[in-house]
Amino acid sequence: MKKFAEIFLVFALFALKAFAQTNFSGEQIREQLLAELRGKVGNEAEIFLPKVIENFYFPQSNVEMRFDFGEQNLVGNVFVGVEFRKNDALLRRVELPVRIKYFLKVLVAQRTINRGETITEENARLETREVASNINLSSIVGTDAFGKIAKHYLVKGTIITADNLQDGIAIRRGDKVQVVVLSGAIKIVTTGVALDDANAGETVRVRRDKTNIVLSGIASADGYVVITK
């Protein structure tokens, strides 16, 4: 009886293949998925797909296979949806586990960097590292980060990203600065002495020359104090 069941199962599988109108082999799925991933992540990344991908058979003709990458960051361990559709109608969907390893030149903290400390060649340097999935590739910085300020406490070995940084101090206490007052189409420029340190976008107080009146405005990246009325 068991032998008969095995023979029947084999026959059923052959019959399914014989009547199937659209077939997708595991190797075909692997090749197409790898090609699409390469188009998205480039040739620098290492891509690891499952060792075995099953074959799929459909009785319908002209079934299309599509890959759904979602909104996820394609770094580290991810899942890619494989959808089989007929005239946009979903027939079946499976998810394949994929591992994507990026090795990139990144800026790494060489010691603990305190909040408000300037990033320099002394406390940070470029290293080749595998980039973790929690890091947005667009936020990776290089030596252009030197001179910027740490927004957060960074422990030794941390990959420094744009999210960790802010522009350096635009105005220092005691600096002679120009104050630009904007009121509609009217623009007034005067001078004074900064009473605070300020990064770009922060509020800074200025003692106006001659009158000693204290004004409050916003520090710009180029060292001006802007007051908008």
JOBEL-V969735 format. One record per residue. N is the residue number from 0. PSI is psi in whole degrees, 0 to 359 (NA if undefined). OMEGA is omega as a letter, one per 20 degrees, with the letter a starting at -180 (* if undefined). BURIAL is I if it has 24 or more other ideal C-beta (glycine too) atoms within 12 Angstrom, else O. Layout:
# JOBEL-V969735
n=N psi=PSI omega=OMEGA burial=BURIAL
n=N psi=PSI omega=OMEGA burial=BURIAL
This chain:
# JOBEL-V969735
n=0 psi=317 omega=r burial=O
n=1 psi=319 omega=r burial=O
n=2 psi=319 omega=r burial=O
n=3 psi=319 omega=a burial=O
n=4 psi=320 omega=r burial=O
n=5 psi=318 omega=r burial=O
n=6 psi=319 omega=r burial=O
n=7 psi=320 omega=r burial=O
n=8 psi=316 omega=r burial=O
n=9 psi=317 omega=r burial=O
n=10 psi=318 omega=a burial=O
n=11 psi=320 omega=r burial=O
n=12 psi=317 omega=r burial=O
n=13 psi=322 omega=r burial=O
n=14 psi=320 omega=r burial=O
n=15 psi=315 omega=r burial=O
n=16 psi=322 omega=a burial=O
n=17 psi=323 omega=a burial=O
n=18 psi=350 omega=r burial=O
n=19 psi=136 omega=r burial=O
n=20 psi=335 omega=r burial=O
n=21 psi=126 omega=a burial=I
n=22 psi=141 omega=r burial=I
n=23 psi=113 omega=r burial=I
n=24 psi=156 omega=r burial=O
n=25 psi=323 omega=a burial=O
n=26 psi=322 omega=r burial=O
n=27 psi=316 omega=r burial=O
n=28 psi=317 omega=r burial=I
n=29 psi=312 omega=a burial=I
n=30 psi=316 omega=a burial=O
n=31 psi=321 omega=r burial=I
n=32 psi=317 omega=r burial=I
n=33 psi=319 omega=r burial=I
n=34 psi=318 omega=r burial=O
n=35 psi=321 omega=r burial=I
n=36 psi=320 omega=r burial=I
n=37 psi=321 omega=r burial=O
n=38 psi=335 omega=a burial=O
n=39 psi=321 omega=a burial=I
n=40 psi=352 omega=r burial=I
n=41 psi=182 omega=a burial=O
n=42 psi=354 omega=a burial=O
n=43 psi=338 omega=a burial=O
n=44 psi=151 omega=r burial=I
n=45 psi=130 omega=a burial=O
n=46 psi=128 omega=r burial=I
n=47 psi=118 omega=r burial=O
n=48 psi=163 omega=r burial=I
n=49 psi=144 omega=a burial=O
n=50 psi=324 omega=a burial=O
n=51 psi=126 omega=r burial=O
n=52 psi=126 omega=a burial=I
n=53 psi=160 omega=r burial=O
n=54 psi=152 omega=r burial=O
n=55 psi=136 omega=a burial=I
n=56 psi=137 omega=a burial=I
n=57 psi=137 omega=r burial=I
n=58 psi=339 omega=r burial=O
n=59 psi=151 omega=r burial=O
n=60 psi=161 omega=r burial=O
n=61 psi=38 omega=r burial=O
n=62 psi=136 omega=a burial=I
n=63 psi=146 omega=r burial=O
n=64 psi=131 omega=r burial=I
n=65 psi=153 omega=r burial=I
n=66 psi=135 omega=r burial=I
n=67 psi=110 omega=a burial=O
n=68 psi=349 omega=r burial=I
n=69 psi=201 omega=a burial=O
n=70 psi=8 omega=a burial=O
n=71 psi=155 omega=r burial=O
n=72 psi=120 omega=a burial=O
n=73 psi=68 omega=r burial=I
n=74 psi=140 omega=r burial=I
n=75 psi=213 omega=a burial=I
n=76 psi=120 omega=a burial=O
n=77 psi=168 omega=r burial=I
n=78 psi=135 omega=r burial=I
n=79 psi=127 omega=r burial=I
n=80 psi=134 omega=r burial=I
n=81 psi=116 omega=a burial=I
n=82 psi=136 omega=r burial=I
n=83 psi=121 omega=a burial=I
n=84 psi=149 omega=r burial=O
n=85 psi=113 omega=a burial=O
n=86 psi=44 omega=r burial=O
n=87 psi=352 omega=r burial=O
n=88 psi=130 omega=a burial=O
n=89 psi=121 omega=r burial=O
n=90 psi=320 omega=a burial=I
n=91 psi=149 omega=r burial=O
n=92 psi=134 omega=r burial=O
n=93 psi=159 omega=r burial=I
n=94 psi=132 omega=a burial=O
n=95 psi=132 omega=r burial=I
n=96 psi=134 omega=a burial=O
n=97 psi=141 omega=r burial=I
n=98 psi=129 omega=a burial=O
n=99 psi=120 omega=a burial=I
n=100 psi=123 omega=r burial=O
n=101 psi=131 omega=r burial=I
n=102 psi=109 omega=a burial=O
n=103 psi=160 omega=r burial=I
n=104 psi=117 omega=a burial=O
n=105 psi=160 omega=r burial=I
n=106 psi=125 omega=a burial=I
n=107 psi=135 omega=r burial=I
n=108 psi=126 omega=a burial=I
n=109 psi=348 omega=r burial=O
n=110 psi=177 omega=r burial=O
n=111 psi=128 omega=r burial=O
n=112 psi=122 omega=a burial=I
n=113 psi=155 omega=r burial=O
n=114 psi=132 omega=a burial=O
n=115 psi=356 omega=a burial=O
n=116 psi=146 omega=r burial=I
n=117 psi=138 omega=r burial=O
n=118 psi=125 omega=a burial=I
n=119 psi=175 omega=r burial=O
n=120 psi=341 omega=a burial=O
n=121 psi=324 omega=a burial=O
n=122 psi=359 omega=r burial=I
n=123 psi=146 omega=r burial=I
n=124 psi=163 omega=a burial=I
n=125 psi=135 omega=r burial=O
n=126 psi=154 omega=r burial=O
n=127 psi=118 omega=a burial=O
n=128 psi=155 omega=r burial=O
n=129 psi=131 omega=a burial=O
n=130 psi=126 omega=a burial=I
n=131 psi=163 omega=a burial=O
n=132 psi=342 omega=a burial=O
n=133 psi=1 omega=a burial=O
n=134 psi=124 omega=r burial=I
n=135 psi=124 omega=a burial=O
n=136 psi=330 omega=a burial=I
n=137 psi=347 omega=a burial=O
n=138 psi=358 omega=a burial=O
n=139 psi=135 omega=a burial=I
n=140 psi=164 omega=r burial=I
n=141 psi=217 omega=a burial=O
n=142 psi=349 omega=r burial=O
n=143 psi=349 omega=r burial=O
n=144 psi=345 omega=r burial=I
n=145 psi=133 omega=a burial=O
n=146 psi=345 omega=r burial=O
n=147 psi=170 omega=a burial=I
n=148 psi=138 omega=r burial=I
n=149 psi=124 omega=r burial=I
n=150 psi=336 omega=a burial=O
n=151 psi=167 omega=r burial=O
n=152 psi=123 omega=a burial=O
n=153 psi=119 omega=r burial=I
n=154 psi=161 omega=r burial=O
n=155 psi=134 omega=r burial=O
n=156 psi=353 omega=r burial=O
n=157 psi=135 omega=r burial=I
n=158 psi=121 omega=a burial=I
n=159 psi=128 omega=r burial=I
n=160 psi=171 omega=a burial=I
n=161 psi=331 omega=r burial=I
n=162 psi=337 omega=a burial=O
n=163 psi=355 omega=a burial=I
n=164 psi=157 omega=r burial=I
n=165 psi=162 omega=a burial=I
n=166 psi=153 omega=r burial=I
n=167 psi=170 omega=a burial=I
n=168 psi=122 omega=a burial=I
n=169 psi=326 omega=a burial=I
n=170 psi=135 omega=r burial=I
n=171 psi=151 omega=r burial=O
n=172 psi=132 omega=a burial=O
n=173 psi=349 omega=r burial=O
n=174 psi=143 omega=r burial=I
n=175 psi=123 omega=a burial=O
n=176 psi=158 omega=r burial=I
n=177 psi=136 omega=r burial=I
n=178 psi=125 omega=r burial=I
n=179 psi=118 omega=r burial=I
n=180 psi=122 omega=a burial=I
n=181 psi=127 omega=r burial=O
n=182 psi=96 omega=a burial=O
n=183 psi=235 omega=r burial=O
n=184 psi=358 omega=a burial=O
n=185 psi=134 omega=r burial=O
n=186 psi=123 omega=r burial=O
n=187 psi=132 omega=r burial=O
n=188 psi=129 omega=r burial=O
n=189 psi=181 omega=a burial=I
n=190 psi=162 omega=r burial=O
n=191 psi=188 omega=a burial=I
n=192 psi=129 omega=a burial=I
n=193 psi=136 omega=r burial=I
n=194 psi=355 omega=a burial=I
n=195 psi=160 omega=r burial=I
n=196 psi=145 omega=r burial=O
n=197 psi=136 omega=r burial=I
n=198 psi=164 omega=r burial=I
n=199 psi=132 omega=r burial=I
n=200 psi=351 omega=a burial=O
n=201 psi=159 omega=r burial=I
n=202 psi=139 omega=r burial=O
n=203 psi=142 omega=r burial=I
n=204 psi=144 omega=a burial=I
n=205 psi=132 omega=r burial=I
n=206 psi=115 omega=a burial=I
n=207 psi=139 omega=r burial=I
n=208 psi=147 omega=r burial=O
n=209 psi=314 omega=a burial=O
n=210 psi=339 omega=a burial=O
n=211 psi=15 omega=r burial=O
n=212 psi=135 omega=r burial=O
n=213 psi=122 omega=r burial=O
n=214 psi=159 omega=r burial=I
n=215 psi=127 omega=a burial=I
n=216 psi=190 omega=a burial=I
n=217 psi=130 omega=r burial=I
n=218 psi=133 omega=r burial=I
n=219 psi=162 omega=a burial=I
n=220 psi=334 omega=a burial=O
n=221 psi=12 omega=r burial=O
n=222 psi=5 omega=r burial=I
n=223 psi=159 omega=r burial=I
n=224 psi=121 omega=a burial=I
n=225 psi=128 omega=r burial=I
n=226 psi=122 omega=r burial=I
n=227 psi=129 omega=r burial=O
n=228 psi=NA omega=* burial=O
